[in-house]
């Protein structure tokens, strides 16, 4: 358990963060973690309907929600500080006492199938899913967190109960609390109320993704007004010491309106309306990707311009002023993220669960400050020498020009 | 490089793009035929600077193939823009 007293705040946030997520699911169980997360909000013995669960928290002006990721699942509540015990009570109730009714399973299955279809109608999101399929082909990391229409259609209630029993156990859990709270009283409340089973059941070891030896292009033809493109390479894990250099590389390249992609491709060349970069990091892998939203006629031109920006980062060190700006951007974003009790509790629980240790904000900032221009160039050279992967959604009937652009 | 004139190459590619775009946008009174577009692309391929910059000739070749295969004008335009962009990056 991680607790951070923030006595000047009016709120308290609590999170139950479970190791697991979609990465641990095989093809048959794809989407089960996300399915369970939905079902946990359908009712418990004490609060039999979803309305009663929502009312308990919203009745005091609070928020309750959950999210499933590839390596974790989190349930959280943010409430006025005097209601923190209520927040803990509701969260413990839904993860330990959910009814998981057969009728709810069927209703929620329909909701999730609609959710999956909805994403396919949102090309800006869907193109990233396709990109992840290319980055981690045939691996659970490359699959949608919500599973596939096939797997979600087939998941049985018994599969769900078995998976929930195996994963919702104490050894897989980090509890976080932050805000205007008393640490000892919070610990005592957790000990008194938490009733998950204490022994582990099964392994949380996940298979590493297979190696990726060549560039690939995946074009999904859709008669869209804009082309949606994701391209990038595998990068580093969240355990890799180079993650700070990678984050600064990403900031220089494509985060915000003063990044190179924005200034050169949107502002100077006027090729793309939306162009930015992003990273994803997991225990043993990760990627750096670029999204481009562009007039279909300019699609390959935009890809070439992005490739030129990537090359530039491997050939020349980022200048001192640009690096300093990227550092301030990164540190500033971290500080802003930690303004809220919710931000703090997620930051602490995430570090405890995935990294196994907690850095203070000062330690984290020192690691960012220690990165040099040479580090950024070295990481860029290493990352961008890996095979480029690219997914495209748009009105394209052949992929040859795209292949030419990335050498596939 | 002796005889190399990137401005001329870019100009010819822009001319080909304008032709293709007028088909794509269904603009203008005169009907532009695929033969005319193919001719405009071949004019680009004649210039030496298309070989001085990587991939420019290949994009132009792709565009010519696309015209021959009856691909949509937007697709031909995209490939020509790619050639123009490659020329820009390389000069």
Interface residues (C-beta under 8 A of the other chain):
Chain A: X271 X296 X297 X298 X299 X300 X301 X303 X304 X305 X308 X395 X396 X397 X398 X400 X401 X404 X405
Chain B: X21 X24 X55 X58 X59 X62 X66 X71 X72 X74 X75 X77 X78 X79 X81 X82 X84 X85 X86 X89
